[in-house]
Amino acid sequence: MYIRTYAILCVLFASLMGFYTFSKWTDYQYAIQGVAQNNSLIVSLRNNLSTEKAATDAKKTETDQLNKDVAQKLQVIFPTTDDYTNLTKQMDAYELQLSTKNNPFEISNIDYQDPIPGDSYSILPMRMNIRSSSDNFKKFLHMIENSGSLKDNVRLMDISSIRLNFENNDQNPGTNGIISFSIQINAYFQK
């Protein structure tokens, strides 16, 4: 009876030992397969790393140049100071670009007012008196509308008020509808 009990216990122990060994062996096989897959993934990622690093280095110089160009344009469009001088130069250049004999655009007065501080930006109000043809008036309004664009490189501005006077064109028949206007413009700059 002791031998029979001992034999049953040995068989039971051997069965449990076999089941335990088998389950751990399958876990071990899965682990080996996972390690092999991870090793192949590591090799693939290393190859991709060198390829991506070369591509990134190639793009870095291009991106650095783009950042430099945007920073330079931003300094013109949204400067860190009120920058009266460059704004006046910009208006003079625009006047020279538009003005012709039959299509006048003449800025007779630019009056800068005291800057108005804001939370994250400040406003430089200015009043201008301009005499212009109707075509150049539209071009001027379009320039103000598109100001602040990186493409146009024009200081960020908006119109707060405008007063129009239409001149009698009977004395100047070659001109195309002359408009004299007084305009209040807000030019923005960083605080």
Secondary structure, 3 states (H helix, E strand, C coil): CHHHHHHHHHHHHHHHHHHHHHHHHHHHHHHHHHHHHHHHHHHHHHHHHHHHHHHHHHHHHHHHHHHHHHHHHHHHHCCCCCCHHHHHHHHHHHHHHHCCCCCCEEEEEEEECCCEECCCEEEEEEEEEEEEEHHHHHHHHHHHHCCCCCCCCCCCEEEEEEEEEECCCCCCCCCCCEEEEEEEEEEEEEC
